[in-house]
Amino acid sequence: MNRTPQWVITSVTVILLCVFSYIFADIQTALWFNSLEKNWLYELFKRITLFGDSLYSLLGGLLLFVIFRNKKAYTAYSGLFLFSSVAASGLTVDLIKFIAGRARPKLYFSEQLSGFDFFRLEHAWTSFPSGHSATALSVAMFFALLFPRWRFAAFFSGILVAFSRIYLSQHYISDVIAGSFLGIVSTLFLYNHFFKSKLDASEPKKI
């Protein structure tokens, strides 16, 4: 079945959501979250957002592959799949960040800058898309595909990490939408085109 039309519709929808958010919601929500009291909830989200650091998933996936590559093929391929998914989404996000050069919310708070200035490498100009969101939803999609029973918990956790970037005023809503979409797409693409057949073939037989 050709799913190209579905992907086109989904991609266009995400782009329109990002544009709508950029025009009508980004700055207003960033200002509102930035005005909130830095209480226990803020501290909680500071810890939650750490799970969006790609280093943990990259190292975890790589270790699984190295340790089990000659012992348990399914576990090894799972680790390689996790590593590849997070790496692919991360590299894609970094490339777009460099090209887009969008000002982070902190620049709006200090200098009222919120737009794009292409080809910028400075951290303050790498807001779009959100890398933490891409990692979080890439990992969530990984768990949803390999452990379907836990897909709700996986996506809830991923969305929580993505939301933490907005709550902490590190990213705009449109940054998070774009990053989350890229994370999901990267993982699905790798699964369907490279890893599904390997995982199916190496999955332990149930007795």
C-alpha positions in Angstrom: 0.0 0.0 0.0 1.4 3.4 -1.0 1.4 5.7 2.0 3.0 8.6 0.2 -0.3 10.7 0.2 -0.7 10.1 3.9 2.9 11.3 4.6 2.4 14.3 2.4 -0.8 15.3 4.2 0.8 14.7 7.6 3.9 16.7 6.7 1.9 19.6 5.3 -0.3 19.6 8.5 2.8 19.8 10.7 4.3 22.6 8.6 1.0 24.6 8.9 0.9 24.0 12.6 4.4 25.3 12.9 3.5 28.4 10.8 0.4 29.0 12.8 2.2 28.7 16.1 5.0 31.0 14.9 2.5 33.7 14.0 0.0 33.4 16.8 1.3 31.4 19.7 5.1 31.1 20.1 5.9 34.5 21.7 2.8 34.7 23.8 3.2 31.2 25.3 7.0 31.8 25.8 6.3 35.0 27.7 3.6 33.3 29.9 5.8 30.4 30.8 8.7 32.6 31.5 6.6 34.7 33.9 5.7 31.6 36.1 7.3 31.3 39.5 10.4 29.1 39.6 8.9 26.6 42.0 9.1 22.9 42.6 7.4 22.2 39.2 10.1 24.2 37.4 12.7 22.1 39.2 10.9 18.9 38.3 10.8 19.8 34.6 14.5 20.7 34.8 15.1 17.0 35.7 12.6 15.7 33.2 14.2 17.6 30.3 17.5 15.7 30.9 15.9 12.6 29.4 16.0 14.5 26.1 19.8 14.4 26.0 20.7 12.2 23.1 23.9 11.0 24.7 22.1 8.6 27.0 20.2 6.9 24.1 23.2 6.9 21.8 25.4 5.3 24.4 22.7 2.8 25.5 22.0 1.7 22.0 25.7 1.4 21.1 26.4 -0.7 24.2 23.6 -3.0 23.5 24.9 -3.6 20.0 28.5 -4.1 21.1 27.7 -6.4 24.0 25.1 -8.6 22.3 26.2 -8.6 18.6 27.7 -12.1 18.9 25.2 -13.4 21.4 21.7 -12.2 20.9 21.0 -10.8 17.4 17.6 -9.4 18.3 19.0 -7.4 21.2 21.9 -6.2 19.2 19.7 -5.0 16.3 17.5 -3.3 18.8 20.4 -1.4 20.2 21.6 -0.5 16.7 18.1 0.6 15.8 17.9 2.9 18.9 21.4 4.3 18.2 20.6 4.9 14.5 17.2 6.5 15.1 18.5 9.0 17.6 21.6 9.7 15.6 19.6 10.3 12.4 17.1 12.6 14.0 19.9 14.4 15.8 21.9 15.0 12.7 18.8 16.1 10.8 17.8 18.5 13.5 21.4 20.0 13.8 21.5 20.6 10.0 18.1 22.4 10.1 19.1 24.4 13.2 22.2 25.6 11.3 20.3 26.5 8.2 17.3 28.1 10.0 19.2 30.1 12.6 16.2 30.8 14.8 16.5 32.9 17.9 15.8 31.1 21.1 13.2 32.6 23.5 15.9 34.1 25.7 16.8 36.4 22.9 13.2 37.6 22.8 13.2 38.2 26.5 16.3 40.3 26.3 16.3 41.9 22.8 12.9 41.1 21.3 14.4 38.9 18.7 12.4 35.8 17.7 12.9 35.3 14.0 15.3 33.6 11.7 18.9 34.5 10.7 20.1 31.8 8.5 23.4 29.9 9.0 24.1 30.7 12.6 26.0 28.3 14.9 25.7 30.2 18.2 23.6 28.4 20.8 21.2 31.4 21.1 20.4 31.0 17.4 19.6 27.3 17.3 16.0 27.2 18.5 14.3 25.5 15.5 13.7 22.6 15.7 14.1 21.3 19.2 16.7 18.6 19.6 15.5 17.3 22.9 12.0 16.9 21.5 13.4 15.0 18.5 15.4 12.6 20.7 12.4 12.1 23.1 9.9 11.3 20.4 12.5 9.2 18.5 13.0 7.0 21.6 9.3 7.0 22.3 8.6 5.7 18.7 11.4 3.1 19.2 9.7 1.7 22.3 6.2 1.9 20.7 7.4 -0.2 17.8 9.3 -2.8 19.7 7.1 -2.9 22.8 3.5 -2.1 21.6 2.0 -2.7 25.0 4.0 0.2 26.4 3.3 2.6 23.6 1.0 4.9 25.6 3.6 5.2 28.4 6.4 5.7 25.8 4.6 8.5 24.0 3.4 10.1 27.3 7.0 10.2 28.5 8.3 11.6 25.2 5.6 14.3 25.1 6.4 15.2 28.7 10.1 15.7 27.8 9.1 17.7 24.7 6.8 19.9 26.8 9.5 20.5 29.3 11.4 22.5 26.7 8.4 24.9 26.4 7.8 25.0 30.2 11.5 25.9 30.8 11.4 28.6 28.1 14.1 26.9 26.1 12.1 26.5 22.9 8.9 27.8 21.3 5.9 25.6 20.5 6.7 25.4 16.8 10.3 24.3 17.6 8.9 21.4 19.7 6.3 20.4 17.1 8.9 20.3 14.4 11.5 18.4 16.5 9.0 15.9 17.7 7.8 15.2 14.1 11.4 14.7 12.9 12.1 12.3 15.7 9.1 10.2 14.9 9.7 10.2 11.1 13.4 9.3 11.4 12.6 6.3 13.6 9.7 5.1 11.4 11.8 5.5 8.2 14.7 3.4 9.6 12.4 0.8 11.0 10.4 0.3 7.8 13.4 0.4 5.4 16.2 -1.2 7.4 15.4 -2.7 10.7 12.0 -4.4 10.6 13.1 -7.3 8.5 16.3 -7.8 10.6 14.3 -7.6 13.9 11.6 -10.0 12.6 14.1 -12.5 11.5 16.1 -12.4 14.7 13.3 -12.3 17.2 13.4 -15.2 19.7 10.8 -17.8 18.9 8.0 -18.1 21.5 7.5 -21.6 22.8 
